[in-house]
Amino acid sequence: MSNGIEFAHVPVMVDEIVAAFVGIPAGVIMDGTLGGGGHSEALLDADERISILGVDRDAAALASASQRLARFSGRFRASHRRFDDVDGAMADAGVTELSGALFDLGVSSHQFDAVERGFSYRASAPLDMRMDARDPVSARDLVNESDETELVRILREYADERFAVRIARAIIAARPVEDTVRLADIVAAAIPAPARRRGGHPAKRTFQALRIAVNAELDVLPVALDHAIGRTVKGGRIAVLSYHSGEDRIVKERFRFHSTGGCQCPSHLPCGCGAERTVKLLRVASKPSVAEMERNPRSTSARLRVAEVI
Ligand SMILES: C[S@@+](CC[C@H](N)C(=O)[O-])C[C@H]1O[C@@H](n2cnc3c(N)ncnc32)[C@H](O)[C@@H]1O
């Protein structure tokens, strides 16, 4: 619970996630993005041979999911960490190997709905956007202290924002900017009117970019995938749900690396470089069903990739 709001988050591609782990060796699945615990609950219900190590950097998510999963007491443990700290989370739970790992990237609906967290441009709140309140840098710091080059980089790299320079200059001219709605208004005014009328709220991309920067979301992802693959037993699986191209590119690249062992030998010749393949790819950028996208529009951008450790 936060701000009197129930932890509301509809998990995406639940049947596909459960199917992704069917047949894995009995043991522990690390749910690196526990959130409201929806995926974990489905996995615990589906296979009594598995238990869950639930990781989240958001204390509110852990508290809420721990309550939801209390009925599985002996089969659920929680760890308040960033998901790239796979070893730390395993040590918290006294686990030495994994049978699988799940990463359902991005923010939960709950984090958006909890106005005081500052993730949403729809309601006035202090600019924050930290998933973990212990982290030192908030959106307020980035917005008020980054120079133009850095703001432009964040907007382009994390949200493909076409008007990055205009937005960065408008933000710098308006400083100090402390409030979500004020930032949204500054961004909207910086975007030319015809573009403002297309593609949803004009501040959506800026907020996405700042959130990704504040939480270093794209920096921690490759590390997490490498470590999870390294700690998972043969036949175990890694499933990742991503929600934008920046995330999916990283998942694709790391899965490709592990499925080729980094081999770049010409495809028409036998491999002579000694590269060791550590996974095989089972699912490549699967999308939700049309019915799910209609039921839950947030699922529309989801892409699921699954790899099995070999
Ligand atoms: C999309 S939600 C997960 C929802 C969850 N699968 C469910 O069924 O309710 C993403 C969650 O992952 C957490 N998260 C995002 N990045 C993280 C990271 N690097 N380390 C740990 N938790 C992270 C967020 O705090 C959020 O609670």
PDBQT file of the ligand as one rigid body, heavy atoms in Angstrom, charges set to zero:
ROOT
HETATM    1  C1  LIG A 401       6.708  -4.132 -14.384  1.00  0.00    +0.000 C 
HETATM    2  S1  LIG A 401       6.903  -4.195 -12.669  1.00  0.00    +0.000 S 
HETATM    3  C2  LIG A 401       6.850  -5.934 -12.331  1.00  0.00    +0.000 C 
HETATM    4  C3  LIG A 401       5.471  -6.449 -12.119  1.00  0.00    +0.000 C 
HETATM    5  C4  LIG A 401       5.435  -7.887 -11.678  1.00  0.00    +0.000 C 
HETATM    6  N1  LIG A 401       5.946  -8.774 -12.689  1.00  0.00    +0.000 N 
HETATM    7  C5  LIG A 401       4.040  -8.297 -11.281  1.00  0.00    +0.000 C 
HETATM    8  O1  LIG A 401       3.570  -9.349 -11.736  1.00  0.00    +0.000 OA
HETATM    9  O2  LIG A 401       3.406  -7.561 -10.515  1.00  0.00    +0.000 OA
HETATM   10  C6  LIG A 401       8.594  -3.875 -12.476  1.00  0.00    +0.000 C 
HETATM   11  C7  LIG A 401       9.092  -3.929 -11.052  1.00  0.00    +0.000 C 
HETATM   12  O3  LIG A 401      10.500  -4.117 -11.105  1.00  0.00    +0.000 OA
HETATM   13  C8  LIG A 401      11.135  -3.245 -10.224  1.00  0.00    +0.000 C 
HETATM   14  N2  LIG A 401      12.429  -2.960 -10.820  1.00  0.00    +0.000 N 
HETATM   15  C9  LIG A 401      12.686  -2.307 -11.966  1.00  0.00    +0.000 A 
HETATM   16  N3  LIG A 401      14.008  -2.260 -12.189  1.00  0.00    +0.000 NA
HETATM   17  C10 LIG A 401      14.597  -2.926 -11.168  1.00  0.00    +0.000 A 
HETATM   18  C11 LIG A 401      15.947  -3.227 -10.850  1.00  0.00    +0.000 A 
HETATM   19  N4  LIG A 401      16.963  -2.836 -11.600  1.00  0.00    +0.000 N 
HETATM   20  N5  LIG A 401      16.180  -3.951  -9.731  1.00  0.00    +0.000 NA
HETATM   21  C12 LIG A 401      15.158  -4.374  -8.935  1.00  0.00    +0.000 A 
HETATM   22  N6  LIG A 401      13.863  -4.080  -9.185  1.00  0.00    +0.000 NA
HETATM   23  C13 LIG A 401      13.588  -3.378 -10.291  1.00  0.00    +0.000 A 
HETATM   24  C14 LIG A 401      10.233  -2.052 -10.102  1.00  0.00    +0.000 C 
HETATM   25  O4  LIG A 401      10.416  -1.428  -8.841  1.00  0.00    +0.000 OA
HETATM   26  C15 LIG A 401       8.843  -2.680 -10.243  1.00  0.00    +0.000 C 
HETATM   27  O5  LIG A 401       8.299  -3.005  -8.987  1.00  0.00    +0.000 OA
ENDROOT
TORSDOF 0
